[in-house]
Amino acid sequence: MHLPIKRSGTDYVIAGVLGGLADYLNWNSNLLRVFWLIFSLTAFPGILAYLVLWLLMKKPEVKVYRKSDPTPHQRTGH
């Protein structure tokens, strides 16, 4: 079972969970991180919820280049 939310491949501190959640909700990721930290330090089980979200969210799409692939500079010809 996966959520329709992807972890962020660019906006991350640990695993991209909060960056992906912020992107999905159209929120500022740093503000979400501050809220998450406050909730984690209180009675809210933030760390456990983070791990559950990490397991349920899809992995970010990352393009892997092989050495034989042309670099972006070579593809554009500039």
Backbone hydrogen bonds in HBPLUS format (Angstrom, degrees):
<---DONOR---> <-ACCEPTOR-->    atom                        ^
c    i                          cat <-CA-CA->   ^        H-A-AA   ^      H-
h    n   atom  resd res      DA  || num        DHA   H-A  angle D-A-AA Bond
n    s   type  num  typ     dist DA aas  dist angle  dist       angle   num
A0003-LEU N   A0056-LEU O   2.88 MM  53  5.76 151.6  1.97 130.7 138.5     1
A0058-LYS N   A0005-ILE O   3.19 MM  53  6.44 153.2  2.26 156.0 155.0     2
A0007-ARG N   A0058-LYS O   2.95 MM  51  6.15 169.2  1.97 163.2 161.9     3
A0008-SER N   A0016-GLY O   2.88 MM   8  4.52 165.6  1.90 128.2 125.2     4
A0020-GLY N   A0016-GLY O   2.95 MM   4  5.95 154.4  2.02 140.8 147.1     5
A0021-LEU N   A0017-VAL O   2.91 MM   4  6.12 156.3  1.96 149.2 156.5     6
A0022-ALA N   A0018-LEU O   2.87 MM   4  5.90 156.8  1.92 141.0 147.4     7
A0023-ASP N   A0019-GLY O   3.00 MM   4  6.12 150.8  2.09 137.7 145.8     8
A0024-TYR N   A0020-GLY O   2.96 MM   4  6.14 154.6  2.03 143.9 150.5     9
A0025-LEU N   A0021-LEU O   2.95 MM   4  6.15 155.7  2.01 148.0 154.3    10
A0026-ASN N   A0022-ALA O   2.81 MM   4  5.65 111.8  2.28 134.3 150.5    11
A0027-TRP N   A0022-ALA O   2.83 MM   5  4.80 161.6  1.87 140.7 145.8    12
A0032-LEU N   A0028-ASN O   3.08 MM   4  6.38 156.5  2.14 150.0 156.9    13
A0033-ARG N   A0029-SER O   2.94 MM   4  6.18 148.7  2.04 143.1 151.5    14
A0034-VAL N   A0030-ASN O   3.05 MM   4  6.35 150.5  2.14 144.8 151.9    15
A0035-PHE N   A0031-LEU O   3.02 MM   4  6.35 164.8  2.05 152.5 155.8    16
A0036-TRP N   A0032-LEU O   2.84 MM   4  6.01 157.9  1.89 147.5 154.4    17
A0037-LEU N   A0033-ARG O   2.91 MM   4  6.09 151.7  1.99 143.7 150.8    18
A0038-ILE N   A0034-VAL O   3.00 MM   4  6.29 160.0  2.04 152.0 157.0    19
A0039-PHE N   A0035-PHE O   2.91 MM   4  6.17 166.3  1.93 155.2 158.8    20
A0040-SER N   A0036-TRP O   2.83 MM   4  5.96 146.0  1.94 142.0 152.2    21
A0041-LEU N   A0037-LEU O   3.07 MM   4  6.27 140.7  2.24 143.7 152.6    22
A0042-THR N   A0039-PHE O   3.29 MM   3  5.19 147.7  2.40  95.0 104.2    23
A0046-GLY N   A0044-PHE O   2.81 MM   2  5.60 131.3  2.05 112.1  96.8    24
A0049-ALA N   A0045-PRO O   3.05 MM   4  6.27 162.5  2.09 153.4 158.9    25
A0050-TYR N   A0046-GLY O   2.85 MM   4  6.00 150.6  1.94 144.3 152.6    26
A0051-LEU N   A0047-ILE O   3.05 MM   4  6.32 159.0  2.09 147.6 152.1    27
A0052-VAL N   A0048-LEU O   3.00 MM   4  6.29 155.6  2.06 148.7 155.6    28
A0053-LEU N   A0049-ALA O   2.91 MM   4  6.14 164.3  1.93 151.5 155.5    29
A0054-TRP N   A0050-TYR O   2.87 MM   4  6.06 155.3  1.93 148.2 155.7    30
A0055-LEU N   A0051-LEU O   3.05 MM   4  6.29 148.6  2.15 143.1 150.3    31
A0056-LEU N   A0052-VAL O   3.03 MM   4  6.26 146.4  2.14 146.4 156.0    32
A0057-MET N   A0053-LEU O   2.88 MM   4  5.84 146.4  1.99 155.8 161.4    33
A0069-ASP N   A0066-ARG O   3.05 MM   3  5.34 149.9  2.14 107.1 115.9    34
A0074-GLN N   A0071-THR O   2.95 MM   3  5.15 119.2  2.33 102.9 118.0    35
A0075-ARG N   A0071-THR O   2.98 MM   4  6.27 148.8  2.08 155.7 165.5    36
A0076-THR N   A0072-PRO O   3.31 MM   4  6.45 152.1  2.39 143.9 148.4    37
A0077-GLY N   A0073-HIS O   3.26 MM   4  6.33 139.9  2.43 136.8 147.2    38
